[in-house]
């Protein structure tokens, strides 16, 4: 069975766009505002089991506002991430994690500030039913116990 991304969270100050070029599933998630932050909420998509395409066939595009696109696919039971390289008009491909047959995952994007620049962090979390969202947000307290599969910071996506 293929793996799926069932929920997408936007913990950034930019609009998040998600488009699966194989299934046609599209999501736009509003940025995290002061109200969300004050209430401990993270803007999120509703539950939808969206199959992650195999690397050889297609991919999912994820981007913030009008920024560079990051491609996500399944490459031999690992998340394959293709994204921009710092200060260059090129991209790099890497594979991460160990995926489970029929596994369901959450994609969370975060702003990462190192004191010099603000970059974008991608985290893939193992999904459990208790994280299911029916509205437009998830409480950050609920998700803090989710098991990360991988977490990466894309240094070339400046916010």
C-alpha positions as CSV (number, residue, x, y, z in Angstrom):
1,X,0.0,0.0,0.0
2,X,1.2,3.5,-0.7
3,X,1.9,6.1,2.0
4,X,-0.2,9.2,2.4
5,X,0.0,12.8,3.7
6,X,-3.2,13.2,5.6
7,X,-2.8,16.6,7.1
8,X,-0.7,19.7,6.4
9,X,0.1,22.3,9.1
10,X,1.3,25.9,8.4
11,X,3.3,27.3,11.4
12,X,4.7,30.2,9.3
13,X,3.7,33.8,8.6
14,X,3.2,33.0,4.9
15,X,0.4,31.3,3.0
16,X,1.2,27.7,2.4
17,X,0.3,26.1,-1.0
18,X,0.2,22.3,-1.5
19,X,-0.5,20.6,-4.8
20,X,-0.2,16.9,-5.6
21,X,0.4,16.7,-9.3
22,X,-0.7,13.1,-9.5
23,X,-3.9,13.2,-7.5
24,X,-4.8,16.8,-8.3
25,X,-5.4,17.5,-4.5
26,X,-4.7,21.2,-3.7
27,X,-4.6,23.0,-0.4
28,X,-4.0,26.6,0.5
29,X,-3.5,27.3,4.3
30,X,-3.5,30.8,5.7
31,X,-0.5,32.0,7.7
32,X,-0.3,31.8,11.4
33,X,-1.6,35.0,12.9
34,X,-1.3,36.6,16.3
35,X,-4.7,35.1,17.2
36,X,-3.6,31.6,16.3
37,X,-0.3,32.1,18.2
38,X,-2.0,33.6,21.3
39,X,-4.5,30.7,21.5
40,X,-1.8,28.0,20.9
41,X,-3.2,27.0,17.5
42,X,-1.5,26.0,14.2
43,X,-3.4,26.6,11.0
44,X,-4.1,23.2,9.4
45,X,-5.8,21.4,6.5
46,X,-8.6,19.0,7.1
47,X,-8.0,15.3,7.1
48,X,-7.5,14.0,3.6
49,X,-5.5,10.8,2.8
50,X,-3.5,12.0,-0.2
51,X,-1.2,9.3,-1.7
52,X,2.4,10.4,-2.0
53,X,3.5,9.7,-5.6
54,X,6.4,7.5,-6.3
55,X,9.5,9.5,-7.4
56,X,9.5,7.8,-10.8
57,X,6.0,9.0,-11.6
58,X,5.3,12.4,-10.1
59,X,5.5,14.6,-7.0
60,X,3.8,17.0,-4.6
61,X,4.7,20.7,-4.8
62,X,4.8,22.7,-1.6
63,X,5.6,26.4,-1.4
64,X,5.1,29.6,0.7
65,X,3.6,32.7,-0.9
66,X,5.3,33.0,-4.3
67,X,8.5,31.4,-3.1
68,X,10.4,28.4,-4.5
69,X,8.7,25.1,-4.8
70,X,9.8,22.0,-2.9
71,X,9.0,18.6,-4.5
72,X,8.0,15.7,-2.2
73,X,7.7,12.1,-3.4
74,X,8.2,8.5,-2.2
75,X,11.6,7.1,-3.2
76,X,12.1,3.5,-2.0
77,X,10.2,3.9,1.2
78,X,11.8,7.3,2.1
79,X,10.5,10.8,1.6
80,X,12.3,12.3,-1.3
81,X,12.7,16.1,-1.0
82,X,13.9,18.2,-3.9
83,X,14.4,21.8,-3.0
84,X,16.5,24.9,-3.8
85,X,20.2,25.3,-2.9
86,X,21.3,28.4,-1.0
87,X,22.1,31.4,-3.2
88,X,21.9,29.4,-6.4
89,X,19.4,28.8,-9.2
90,X,19.7,25.0,-8.6
91,X,18.0,22.3,-6.6
92,X,19.2,19.3,-4.6
93,X,17.6,16.0,-4.0
94,X,17.7,14.0,-0.7
95,X,15.8,11.1,0.8
96,X,14.9,10.9,4.4
97,X,13.2,8.7,7.0
98,X,11.8,5.2,6.8
99,X,8.2,5.0,5.6
100,X,5.8,2.2,6.6
101,X,3.6,0.4,4.2
102,X,0.2,2.2,4.2
103,X,1.6,4.8,6.7
104,X,-0.2,8.1,7.2
105,X,1.9,11.2,7.8
106,X,1.4,14.9,8.8
107,X,3.5,17.6,7.0
108,X,4.3,20.5,9.2
109,X,6.1,23.7,8.0
110,X,7.8,26.0,10.6
111,X,9.7,29.2,10.6
112,X,13.2,28.6,11.9
113,X,15.0,31.8,13.1
114,X,18.7,31.3,13.9
115,X,19.2,35.0,14.8
116,X,20.6,35.9,11.3
117,X,18.0,34.6,8.9
118,X,14.6,32.9,9.0
119,X,14.3,29.7,7.1
120,X,11.7,27.0,6.6
121,X,11.7,23.7,8.5
122,X,9.8,20.7,7.1
123,X,8.7,18.0,9.6
124,X,7.0,14.8,8.8
125,X,5.1,13.3,11.7
126,X,3.5,9.9,12.2
127,X,-0.3,10.4,12.1
128,X,-2.6,9.2,14.8
129,X,-6.4,9.6,14.9
130,X,-6.2,12.0,17.9
131,X,-4.6,14.6,15.6
132,X,-7.5,14.6,13.2
133,X,-8.7,18.1,12.3
134,X,-12.2,19.0,11.3
135,X,-11.7,22.8,11.5
136,X,-8.9,25.1,10.2
137,X,-6.4,24.6,13.1
138,X,-4.9,22.1,15.5
139,X,-4.0,22.9,19.1
140,X,-0.1,22.9,19.4
141,X,-0.4,21.1,22.7
142,X,-2.0,18.1,21.0
143,X,0.6,17.8,18.3
144,X,3.7,18.2,20.5
145,X,3.6,14.5,21.3
146,X,3.5,13.4,17.7
147,X,6.4,11.1,16.6
148,X,8.6,12.8,14.1
149,X,9.7,10.7,11.1
150,X,12.1,13.3,9.8
151,X,12.8,17.0,10.4
152,X,14.8,19.1,8.0
153,X,15.6,22.8,7.6
154,X,15.7,24.1,4.0
155,X,18.3,26.8,4.3
156,X,17.6,28.2,0.9
157,X,13.9,29.0,1.6
158,X,14.2,32.4,3.3
159,X,11.1,33.9,4.9
